[in-house]
Amino acid sequence: MSAAGSTIEIVSGNKVPLYRQVAKAIQTRIRTGMYVAEGRLPSMRALSDELGVTVSVVHRAMRELEREGIVTTEHGRGMAIVADKSCEQAAILFGFIHPYSTGKDFSRSVLGYVSQAFEGRANLAVTRTSKDDPVLEREIAEHLIANGVKGLLIWGVNDDSNGPYFTQLTKKVPVVLVDRLLRDADLPAVVLDYLATGREICNHLLETMGRKRLLVLMDNLHISAYGETISGVEQAAAEMGRSTDVTIVQYPVSDVIEPIHHRDFSRVDVYREHVERLLREGGYDAVFCISGVFLDRVLVETGLLDAFPGIQTATLCNQGIHTGSRRFCEISPLQWNSNQAEMIAIAADMLQEWVLSRRITRNIVRIPFRRLHGFNRSGM
């Protein structure tokens, strides 16, 4: 059972006795600063009302905390905190909302990074997928807050309109964005530096490698990461005076790749024809594709690149994940490697610091990509 407005869910029938649940709830509150160190706890009646349990359960929980040396009874003055340091291992419950379908390699990797980040901080994270739906994203956030999470990490959906909503939500709990910035949001974030990477890719292919024409194949999702990549490419090309040598095309990359999991390659064939037409008409000698999977399935496995020898390919990749074909490895495209594990770890640190210090931060941290020299079997 739980009281309305309770900051932690106390579950009757849980294998953990109620008094131990209450004791842990109080330890978490002490850790997160709800009660000032060397200060006083609310009365047992107040805690009973807040947590939705009987006074006798609270009383037993207090005896538990007193035995552990965390609180002490002062006659006529109630319970005082004497050892807040002992509460540092009390787990804080956080929520992580992401847009990806469960069961995919990328989704499993992201969830692994989240688990690793919070376990290393003696905290707990509840992960939920928004299924790329902004309405469901808000509903999940409300549900998690109602069930006691102290802060939220948000990996936004496509064309996310929830920036103002999450900004307002920080009046209840801290919110930190991951990977994607949201429109009209005044929120801290940890993202990959797509703008700088777009600039670097364009400079490297056109200036360092001396390529004449660059074809950029982008996903048409409306997310900050892709918008910044395009801006970076365009800025670099303009600074070199070579804007006319760069063509940027946006395709529904995710919609092309998804049916492959069900042995449906029809969209691959359609976009192979699209790209072939561009290569023949544009005379490109360099191709950058935002998705290594799209590059592999549409240009490499179909044999399209074999018809255009000499084209230099480049793509982005996620550290530690390789799903490319053998031929993809042999072609050895230039790759810019992201460190999403580091991104999520920094976001977890930022969120925890906000919860513990109660100091609002608005920082945006950008994690650089690292260029690999062709294919690297240890981290594609």
N, C-alpha and C positions, 0 to 999 in steps of 0.2 A: 504494500500500500504506500501511497505517497501523498503528501499534502499539496494542495494547489499552490503553485508558485514556488515549490521546493526547488532548491538548486541541485539536488542530487536525488536519484530515484532509489527508494528503499523498498525492496521487493519481499513481500511476505511469501513464504514457501521456498525461498532460495536456500540452497544447501548451506550457505554461510548464515549463521544465526543473526537475527535482527540486531542484537546489541553490538555485534562485531561490525555489521554494516554501518550502524550509527557512529561507532567509534571511528571508522575509516572516513566517514563523511565529515566528521568534525576535524580530523587530522588534515583532510584536503582543504577545508575552509581556513584552517590556521596557516597552511602552506601558501595559499593564494591571497593571504592578507585580509581576510574578512574580519579577523579578530587581531587587534594589535598585540604584538609580542609584549609579554609581561602585563597584558591587559586582562579583561574578564570575559568569560563566556556568558551568553544569555542565560536566563534562568532555565531550570529543567523544564518548567511548564512551557516556556517560549520555544525551546528546542523541540519539545514534544509536538507543539502545534506546527512548527516549520517543517519538520521531517515526517509528520503524519504517523507517529508511533506513540505508544503509551509512555507515561512518565516513568513507569517501572523499567521499560526498555532503556530509556535515556539514563536512568540512574545506574543500571548495570554497565552501560557503555562508559559512564564516567568513572566507575570503579576500575574498569579495564585501563583507561587512560591514566588514572592515578597510579596504578601498579607499574605502568611503563614510565612514570616520572614526567609525563607531559603536562598534567594539570595537578593542582593541589586544592584541597578544600580549606577555605578560610572562614572560620566561624562567623556567621552573621553577614558575610560578604559574598558568599557563593564560591564559584570555581574560578581560579586564576591560572593563566598559562605560565608555566615555568620553564619549559624546554621546547620552544618552537623548532629548534634544529632537528629534533627527533622526528619531525613531520616531513622532512625533506624527501623521504622515500614514498610518501603517500601519493598514489597515482592521480594525475589530473586527467580528466576525460576530454578529449578533443574530437572534433568531427572533420572529415575530409570528404568533399563532394567533387566528383569528376564526371566528365561527359561520356566516358568510353564504355562500350559494351563489355560485359564480363566474358572471360574465356579466351580473349585474344592475347597474343604474345605481348603486345605493347601494354595492354591493361594489366596483365599479371606482373610485368616489370615495374610499372608505376606503383602498384599496390605493395610490391615487395620493398620498394624504396621508402614508402610511407611507414610500413611496419618497422623497418630497420631504424628509421629516424626517431620514432616515438619510443620504441623499446630502449634505445640507447639513452633516453632521458627519463627512464622509469615512469613513463606515462602510457596512456592507452589512447588509441585512435579508432573511432568507428567510421568505416568507409562506406559510402553510398554512391551509386551512379545516378546521375540526372537524366541519362539516356538522351543527352543533348537537347533537353526540353527546359526552357527558362521557367515555365510555370512549376514543373516538378522540382526544379532546383530550389525555388523559394519554399515549396512545401516541405522538402527534406530539411532545409535549414531550420524552419520553425519546429519541426518534429524533434530534431536533435537538441535544440535549445530547451524545449519542453522536458526533455529527458536528461538534462544535467550537463551537457557539454559546456566547457568553459571558454572555448574558442573554436573558430572555424578556419580551415584552409579551403579555398575555393579555386578549382580549375574550371574556368568558365566555359559556357556552351558557345556554339556558333551564333554569331550576331547577338551576343548577350545584351539584353536591355536592363539587367538587374543591378547596374552600377549604383543608382540612387538608393535602391532597396538595401543593398549591403552596406552602403555608407551609413544609412539610418540605423541599420542593425547593430552597428558598433556601440550604440548607446546601451545595448544589452550585453553583448559579448565582443571580444576582439575578433576581427576578420582580416586575414592576410590572403592576397591573391597569389596564385602560382601559375607560371608559364604565360598567362594571358592577362593583359590589362583590360579593364571594362570601361566603356564610355560613361562619362559623367560620374566617375567614381573618385572619391578622395580617400584612397585606401593604400596601405603599404603593399608591396608586391616583390616577389623574387621571380625574375624572368630570364630567359636566355637572350643574349644580345644579338637579335636578328638584324637590327639595323646595321651594326658594325660588320656583321658577317656578310650581309648583302653587298656592302661596299667592298669588302676584301675579296669576295669571289669575282666580282666584276673587274676589279683592278688586276687580280692575278691572271685571269684568263685573257683579258684584252691587252694589258700592258706588259706584265712579266713574261707571259707566254707568247705574246705577239699575235694572238688570234684576230682574225679580221671581222668576223660577225658572230654574235652570241644570241642563241635562242634560249629563253628562260621559260620553263614549264612550271606553272604555279597551281596550287589548289585554289578553288574559288570560294573556300570557306571565308566568312567575314570574321576573322580573328586578328588580334593585334600582331601576332607573330608573323603572319603572311604579309600583312600590310607594311610592316617595318622592313621585311626582306625586300619587297618591291621598291620601297623608298630608298633603301640603301643602294640597290643596283642602279636606280635612276640617278641618284646623286653622283655616284662615282662616274657613270657614263657621261653625265653633263660636265663634270669637272675636267674630264679628258677631252671634251669636245667631240664625243663619239655617240651621242644619243641615237643617231640614225643607224648605228651599227648594232643596236640591241633591240630585240623584239620580245615582249613579255606576253605570254598567252596563259589564260587561266582555264583550267579544266576541272570537272568534278572528280578529282583524283580518288577520293574515298569511295564514291559510287562506282568507279571503275574497278577498284581493288576488291571491294567487299564480295561481289558474286563469285570471285575466284575460289573462295572458301567452300563454295557449293558446286565446284567444277563447271562453272559457267564463265567461259572466256569470250562471250560475244562482245562485250564492251571493250575488251582488250583489242579485238580485231578492228572495231570501229575507230578507236583512237590511234591505233597504229596507222591507219589510213590518213587521219588528220595530220599526224606528225610527219609522215612521209611527204605529204603535199608541201608542208612548210619547209622541210629540208631541201626539197627539189627546187622550190621557187625562190627560197631566200639565200641559198648558197652559204649556209652557216657552217663554220668549222669548229664551233664550241656549243655545247648544250649543258645548261645547268637545270636540274630537276629537283624541286623541293623534296620529293619523295624517292628514296632509293628503291622502294618496291615498285612504284610506277615506272621508274627508269628501267628496272630489270624486266618486268613483265611485258611492257609495251615496246621498248626499244631493243632490249638485248635478247630475250628468249624468242621473240618473233623473228630474229635475224635482220631486223631493220638496220641496225648499225653496221652490219656486214656489207650492206649495199652502199654505205657512205664511209669508206675507209679514211682515217685521218682525223675524224671528229674527236675532239677532246671532251670527255664527259665529266661532270661534277655533281655532287649531291650532298645532302646532309645525312648524318647518321647518329644513332643513339648509342652511347658507350655501352659495350657489353652485349649488344644484340646483333645477330647476323642471321638473316633469312634469305640471302642472295643465292642465286644459282651458281653453278660452277663457271659458266661462261661469264657471268657478271664479275666474278673474282678474277678471271683471266684478263678481261678488259681493263680492270683496275682503275675505276674512275677516281678522280680526286674526291676526297671526302673531308667534310668539316664535322668534327665530332662534338656532340653536346654531352654535358654531364648532368643529367637530370637527377641523379642521386644527390649530388651536391646541392642542386637547386632546392630540392624538397627538404634537405637537412637544414639549410639556412633558413628556409621559411618556417620550419618547426621551431628553430631557435628564436626567431623573431616573435612568433606567436606566444611561445612560453614566456619570453621576457616581458611581453605586454601583459600577460595574465598575472605574473608574479609581481611586477613593479607597478602595475596599473598606470603606466605612463604610455600615452598614445604616441605611436610613431607613424610617420607618413612616408618613410623611405622607400625608394624603388631601387632594388639591387639587381644589377645585370650581370649574368654569368657569361663569360666569353666562350665561344667555340674554339676548338683546337684543330688546326688543319693536319690531316694525315697525308703521308706521301703515298697515294694510291691505296690499294686494299691492305688492310691490316687484319690478319686472321684472329687476333686476340680481341678485337673490338670493332665490329662493323655496325 
